[in-house]
């Protein structure tokens, strides 16, 4: 799986995804970038299985059909 997140959550997500991988739940590749950049990439149509952003950014993406 491929995920994108804001930098704010990068350490927590890295720990959680490593634990999930160790538990045999599968590997998730996470790219952490600035939140605005992440939202812009999703809005532009770049495909991710998971998106970890602030509530407002997620709501804006959902309202735009993403």
Buried (B, 14 or more C-beta within 10 A) or exposed (E): EEBBBBEBBBEEBBEEBEEBEEEEEEEBEBEBBEBEEBBEBBBEEEEBEBBBBBEEBBEBBEEEEB
